[in-house]
């Protein structure tokens, strides 16, 4: 039976460090860091993530407000919202919650964010710096995953990491972080067109599931003793729950836990780490 990695506890340690950093800024006479969150539309999952980020920010002493706009907002108006936040010297960090409605090219909105306030590390300039190994913001979910692996005592250097999913938010930047000098993983990125996927995933010392399909990774896809990191957060209907659904990851937890050496739960694994690392970026932006 695998060790269940406690992302909630590890994220709490990181948030403690962030709180100390914030306290030091304030002692030095600076105002508290300020994070502006932009939410478009009324998707319940997005609203819930934003609420979680806001709450965590307040707990570490980072001030934060969410600006909510209707689905009908135009791309031009949303870009203007971002420009006003760029120009506001009281705003240290800007986070535009994704996904955005289909009529908005999200890339245009991200490119509008001042790279120095881009706490998600989504702006092409910051993604480029990440790729080159230059100092700067770290993408929250990928950096959270690396931190989770390191703090669990799992060796990364020289190991074979297989990532399922090539998204701009997780798969691509995670591969980038893992191949940096000093991290030194050997990385394979798989996606919907990959052939013989189980053959590849079964070779992984560390398997990262980030494709967004409920319980996709089954025990037969995992090598005995592998570490399994589950990035998925999927809502599946469940009439026995008061809210009508439950959250599951991209990994079939019970059967994979029998075979893996380490596994992250959903919820309580990668999710809290994403928030903690985004707050760390906000502190860096304020510093
Ligand atoms: N949507 C899903 N994950 C994220 C994230 O990390 N940041 C933002 N802004 N939106 C998201």
Boltz pocket constraint, residues with backbone or C-beta under 6 A from the ligand:
constraints:
  - pocket:
      binder: B
      contacts: [[A, 95], [A, 96], [A, 97], [A, 98], [A, 99], [A, 120], [A, 140], [A, 141], [A, 169], [A, 274]]
      max_distance: 6.0
